[in-house]
Amino acid sequence: MPPFQINQKKLAQLGVTIEPFDFDAATDAQWEALHDLFVQASAESSPEDPAPLLENTIRNMSNVPPVVDLMRWLAWRGDTLVGNAAVSFMRTEENQHILELDLFVLPAWRRRGLGAELLKLAVNRAQEKERTSLITNTNSAVPDGEAFCRAIGAQANLTVSENQLVMRELDHALLDRWLARAHERAGDLELGLYVGPFPEAELTAIAAVHESMNSAPREDLDVEDFHMTPAIMRQIEDSLTARGIERWVMYVRDPASGAYAGFTEVYWRPNEPERMGQGDTGVVEAYRNRGIGRWLKSAMLKKIADERPQVKYVRTGNAASNEPMLKINHELGFKLHKTFKVWQVERSSVEEFLQNHED
């Protein structure tokens, strides 16, 4: 199928132009306009949160790991942005059919055909890179996103529960009980911590323990296992450092063999001191049912409480079907904050949608 052509007549009627965003050559005014769009998107999807900071927007988007192929297009009306679309994929051996889509149009500009024009560019990129399946996500606070996904023929193949722990409600006595219990059930193992980049000598072993994440529920998503490599880990670490993000990784390992049994990671920005993001938590299959997940989570929360008292809440996302991890989080006091849906659609279905909606 030939690439889709942007409907310039429609854009002219809207008074809108669409241009690719050059991350390296962007002017201060362009960064500020894009950041303002992100602020408005955040106000709609997460009105309870402080607005994003311009510094973080620039650092985030200027320091994407090389393993990620990213393109973004901006919809301008004069000097103001009214929408944007981004597509990305990882340059890896697995999941070469996947293209991830992030599309946002301001509420006042929806249902006027602008989203479809931005979608054309995403599909053209998918065709160019021979990506046959698009994945995107929606937030329960923004029902328009779900309506758009259904319109293009996407299926909600994974539901994610975002849970939040308010740190002032943390049950410290529970943490102490869990830590004591860990020594009873897994006393032959040891707890450790990495702050910042991993030691070079540990990269291969740490990449191996990340394989445990492939057992997390993916529900109906058509995606393959992701295999972390030392090279990708280093790219991620370089990106985190450049973006001003601190990472703590707690691990449990067998001191006799040196093998890692499990890990948990959190992320924190000094210029957003009230927020802590929970990343992956994984336990290797051979070490499961020994309380290692509870050990890791309780030890990490204790460290956060002791060393980052400015943190007011911790957020984590898990598949709604991931009952073991949700049980641990709920026992710790995490409560449902919002729900996300991950949508998947074949490129051919989106092409059909766009053909049917050509003027």
Buried (B, 14 or more C-beta within 10 A) or exposed (E): EEEBEBBEEBBEEBEBBBEEBEBEEBEEEBBBBBBBBBBBBBEBBBEEBEEBBBEBBBBBBBBBBEBBBBBBBBBBBEEEBBBBBBBBBBEBEEBBBBBBBBBBBBEEBBEBBBBBBBBBBBBBBBBEBEBBBBBBBBBBBBEBBBEBBBEBBBBBBBBBBBBBBEBEEBBEEBBEEBBEBBEEBBEEBEBBEBEEBBEEEBBEBBBBBBBBBEBBBBBEBBBBEBBBBBEBBBBBBBBBBBBBBBBBBBBBBBEEEEBBBBBBBBBBBEEBEEBBBBBBBBBBEEBBEBBBBBBBBBBBBBBBBEEBEEBBBBBBBBBBBBEBBBEBBEBBBBEBBBBBBBBBBBBEBBBEBBEEEEE
